[in-house]
Amino acid sequence: MTKRLIQTRFFQRLLEIIVPISSWFLVTLPLWLSPFHPAIVAYFIIAFDLYFFSKSLSTAYSCVVSYNEILFHSQIKYFKKLQNQKNYSRLKHFIIIPNYKEPLHKLEETVQELIKNDYPIKKNLYLILAFEKRETEASKKSQYISNKYQGFFKEIISHYHPLKQDEEPGKASNQTYAAKIVDKYVINNNFDRKNVLITICDADSKLSKNYFSYLSFEYIKDKDRLFHFYWAPVLLYNNFWQLPFLVRIQATLSSILRLAFLSQKENLIQVSTYSTNLWLLKKINFWDTDIIPEDWHVFFQAFFTFGEKVKTIPLFTIVNGDAVFSGGTMRTLVNRYEQEKRWAWGVTDVGYVLKRFFLTPHIGTWQKLKKIIFIAETHLFWPVSFFILTISASIPPLINPSFKRTVLGLLLPKLSALILTLSSGMLILYIYLDIKLRQKVNMKTSASSLPLLIVQWYLLPVVSFFFSSLPALDAHTRILLGKKLKYRVTEKV
């Protein structure tokens, strides 16, 4: 092994672990710094609490903006507006549903929602069932769906992805295989890639009735359409009342946060179910097949190719999805933990963007730095926040009793508690929005269940620890130790 290769691998490893190291540094900071400089620890905790409070305010504001936008856009008849657009009939929609061992009834429910869409030209809709070759039941599912729903699409095409040795199991490798076959189909039929829209639809995602009309209208009106992704928030309400209590809280919080993201246009990056054009995917050689979390990663693939023109455009409509549910309570809790750990594995994208920072001189330094700061901040505070917000304020006085006798030592727990109490005031808004959003997807709240929906928020610290901070810290620790994460399909029965 050459010296240059050793240096390259060392540099890549350093970039990969910079955020996981920082996570452990901040989590343990009150323990090892309090004996020597408790005041520094106290000021850090107060600063973090204030940061969290500002984030709570901005999240609440963004939620209200997004919700009002959804109400406004729900009144617009996009299928009519679309018909007034020149050449809209040239657009071809290929809907890729990547799946592995998904129950047939889940796949069918998703397809049934697709055929309810109000897109004016049904012959321009193509359904791509992206199976894995290693699934023995895949061909039976394909035959059933094809036979039953062929008349609702121009074509239903099934693919069976043979996993290669250098590929990671998961959506990225599956979608790349499917999209490359779609690309061949497009070439053979003389379609223009710029007029071909690819929608990645999770097997449990229920697209809104106006999704394709809305998407098509936005795409046609968008001057920089070739460089954009399009995303509507995926809310986890489809199986809400089936969920164990703790998972239900997490599903609510995740849905509210996704709603808030929708209005944060500068930092908006698509997750789960989204759309873009085939031309862009071809230019970046589709999804990298050696990674697990693919949605943010493909955004950065495009960004480091074309720069600041790459954006995710919000679609103010709702995609309704399933939260984790495996039948039994304990099995559901374990699968929820594993899902969060897989999402947190996206911290590997930090190493990727840091590396690309040095390899893309054609992109402005400040534009790259803004993206790096955003992704690093997101993945750093994911595992760290719980510990700093809940227990850190009590550590300096315990470890350093003399600090407790100072004014700062006396005020620290009280100031921290006050800031967190003010932050928790946003929960009233979240409860209201949660109820209103579920009404939008016909998941109504009975009067008898309302007290429980309010009381459940008192368990938010427990939920945040076991289904957010702990699995994220688990993922970071695995990266530090050089352990790989094995992709596990999230059970949704």
Summary of the structure (lengths in Angstrom):
residues: 493
radius of gyration: 23.6
end to end distance: 48.9
largest distance: 78.5
contacts: 1575
relative contact order: 0.15
helix: 64%
strand: 9%
